[in-house]
Amino acid sequence: MKRSLIALLVVVFSLSSTVHAQKPQPTPCAHDINDCPNEGCGGQHDSELNKQKNIRSDDQDPVLQSIAWMKALPDPTHFTADNRNRDELGQIGEGKKITVVAWALVARKGGKETCNCKLSAPKDTDNHIVLVDPAGEDPTLVADEDNSETAEFTPRVRLDHPNFTRDNLEPLIDPDWKVHKKSEGKLLVRVTGLLLFDSEHFLKNHLHRHNNWEIHPVLKMEYCPSGETCRADSDANWKNLENE
């Protein structure tokens, strides 16, 4: 009897482990990013946030701002899970085209999101770029990420700017970088894109950063080569990632 009970428990444990290991993953709801609607798809999601993330181009003249300016932007007062109206966010600044100079510390691999129809290929996912104040002389991810801001390459913009990839930016941040290596180093960048409030991470799934205002999507990425001096208000010496 005792042996039978033990055998039964082993079978039950094995079955439960198998079920756990085979937990279904989110199924993409499009073949690639060209088939994904601007509002995204797949279960419960914020379609208006996704529309903001999926903007492909913008003809506004950018306004030069700073990391300190981004860090001072307030959270909305009335935005909640039950009230997702983005008018207040527009009054604060969402949708404005800005240019910011910062140290870029890493460009992270993206993942499945409803805005990208839960696609997983690198060409169909975002890259999250950690930006910190250029006044810091020796910033690191460990010491400074909690006080950082975020910029994102998106697959929509990548259709027109194919060099906006992690594989192109990371070797400039860290010359010794490889796909499975933790990024080290820093790169002075001048980032132009649209201001976005990431309400998903405001409401849940909080990230390590100063606040939830982002440059998203990035529409132009420039970097300052090693040994050069680059100013925020001058085009001298900046290199365009698009030309690399």
FENMO-V297266 format. One record per residue. RES is the residue in three letters. PSI is psi as a letter, one per 40 degrees, with the letter a starting at -180 (* if undefined). Layout:
res = [RES/RES]
psi = [PSI/PSI]
This chain:
res = [MET/LYS/ARG/SER/LEU/ILE/ALA/LEU/LEU/VAL/VAL/VAL/PHE/SER/LEU/SER/SER/THR/VAL/HIS/ALA/GLN/LYS/PRO/GLN/PRO/THR/PRO/CYS/ALA/HIS/ASP/ILE/ASN/ASP/CYS/PRO/ASN/GLU/GLY/CYS/GLY/GLY/GLN/HIS/ASP/SER/GLU/LEU/ASN/LYS/GLN/LYS/ASN/ILE/ARG/SER/ASP/ASP/GLN/ASP/PRO/VAL/LEU/GLN/SER/ILE/ALA/TRP/MET/LYS/ALA/LEU/PRO/ASP/PRO/THR/HIS/PHE/THR/ALA/ASP/ASN/ARG/ASN/ARG/ASP/GLU/LEU/GLY/GLN/ILE/GLY/GLU/GLY/LYS/LYS/ILE/THR/VAL/VAL/ALA/TRP/ALA/LEU/VAL/ALA/ARG/LYS/GLY/GLY/LYS/GLU/THR/CYS/ASN/CYS/LYS/LEU/SER/ALA/PRO/LYS/ASP/THR/ASP/ASN/HIS/ILE/VAL/LEU/VAL/ASP/PRO/ALA/GLY/GLU/ASP/PRO/THR/LEU/VAL/ALA/ASP/GLU/ASP/ASN/SER/GLU/THR/ALA/GLU/PHE/THR/PRO/ARG/VAL/ARG/LEU/ASP/HIS/PRO/ASN/PHE/THR/ARG/ASP/ASN/LEU/GLU/PRO/LEU/ILE/ASP/PRO/ASP/TRP/LYS/VAL/HIS/LYS/LYS/SER/GLU/GLY/LYS/LEU/LEU/VAL/ARG/VAL/THR/GLY/LEU/LEU/LEU/PHE/ASP/SER/GLU/HIS/PHE/LEU/LYS/ASN/HIS/LEU/HIS/ARG/HIS/ASN/ASN/TRP/GLU/ILE/HIS/PRO/VAL/LEU/LYS/MET/GLU/TYR/CYS/PRO/SER/GLY/GLU/THR/CYS/ARG/ALA/ASP/SER/ASP/ALA/ASN/TRP/LYS/ASN/LEU/GLU/ASN/GLU]
psi = [d/d/d/d/d/d/d/d/d/d/d/d/d/d/d/d/d/d/d/d/d/f/h/h/i/h/h/i/f/i/d/a/d/d/e/h/i/d/e/a/i/g/a/h/i/g/d/d/d/d/d/d/d/e/h/d/i/h/e/i/h/i/h/h/a/i/d/d/d/d/d/e/h/i/i/i/d/e/h/i/d/e/g/f/h/e/d/d/d/d/d/d/e/h/e/i/h/i/h/h/h/i/h/h/d/i/h/i/h/i/a/h/i/d/d/e/f/f/i/e/i/d/e/e/i/i/h/h/h/h/h/i/h/e/d/h/d/g/i/i/d/d/d/e/d/e/f/i/i/h/i/h/h/i/d/d/d/d/d/e/g/e/e/g/i/d/d/d/d/d/d/d/d/h/d/e/h/i/d/e/h/h/h/i/a/i/h/h/i/h/h/h/a/h/h/h/h/g/d/d/e/d/d/i/f/i/i/g/i/d/a/e/h/i/h/h/i/h/e/h/h/i/i/h/i/h/e/i/h/h/i/d/e/i/e/h/e/h/h/h/d/d/e/*]
